[in-house]
Amino acid sequence: MRLFVALRPPPALRDLLLGTMDGVEGARWQDDDQLHLTLRFIGEIEPPQAEDLAAELCRIHAPPFELSIAGVGHFEKKGRLSALWAGPAPSPPLDVLQRKVERACQRAGLEPEHRKFTPHITLARLSGAAGLVGDWLSAHGALSAGPWPVTEFRLYESQLASGGSRYEPLIAYRLRA
């Protein structure tokens, strides 16, 4: 099983994000079902460990909170653009939830995540064939949306397919104080 833990934006926000997806030649834009904010990528694990993880995630107590989108950006790998994203405004409650998810993953026997948490919603994946992104970044740099209530997080399975990954929600965990 290839798993990750994420937040799912509400439909109105997903519609807004989908409306930004144009203007970069060769970009592989995400579709509605792929829009999420990853709290922890887990990767390939066996079903027994996935069950342990699901049980640990059930133990998380965190209150509901609100998030807002505050701009866009890009990621690079080895000096090449690799993705375009929309990012949330700084959110201490989001950071707390992410740390609790990380601790749950470690209690389930997963290795610690060594990459810094950079909250974002991937909008497009870019290859070497993608066009210039400067105009897109300028046009959407002031993107602002929300706030929206975050009342749950989800455990997803990622299934690799020829047209891109398909994400299947497995379990939704309600936030509660």
Stockholm file with secondary structure:
# STOCKHOLM 1.0

chainA/1-177         MRLFVALRPPPALRDLLLGTMDGVEGARWQDDDQLHLTLRFIGEIEPPQAEDLAAELCRIHAPPFELSIAGVGHFEKKGRLSALWAGPAPSPPLDVLQRKVERACQRAGLEPEHRKFTPHITLARLSGAAGLVGDWLSAHGALSAGPWPVTEFRLYESQLASGGSRYEPLIAYRLRA
#=GR chainA/1-177 SS CEEEEEECCCHHHHHHHHTTCCSCTTCEECCGGGCCEEEEEEEECCHHHHHHHHHHHHTCCBCCEEEEEEEEEEEEETTEEEEEEEEECCCHHHHHHHHHHHHHHHHTTCCCCCSCCCCCEEEEECCTTCCCCHHHHHHHTTCEEEEEEECEEEEEEEECCTTSCEEEEEEEEECBC
#=GC SS_cons         CEEEEEECCCHHHHHHHHTTCCSCTTCEECCGGGCCEEEEEEEECCHHHHHHHHHHHHTCCBCCEEEEEEEEEEEEETTEEEEEEEEECCCHHHHHHHHHHHHHHHHTTCCCCCSCCCCCEEEEECCTTCCCCHHHHHHHTTCEEEEEEECEEEEEEEECCTTSCEEEEEEEEECBC
//
